[in-house]
């Protein structure tokens, strides 16, 4: 699965979160940095954990 960076930013803005909040929720900083810089593929489990950390549905942050 690919995470859409713009959708991720919108979801985070709705919840007033920053990257530190996501890291504090248990997503590694390496994963976050790779998402930001490389837009790489993530496992469904990681996409789910990221959505859970933000408090949104996973379909809101993945590419169409």
Secondary structure, DSSP 8 states (H G I E B T S, - for coil): -BB-HHHHHHHHHHTT--HHHHHHTT--HHHHHHHHHH--B--HHHHHHHHHHHTS-GGGTB--
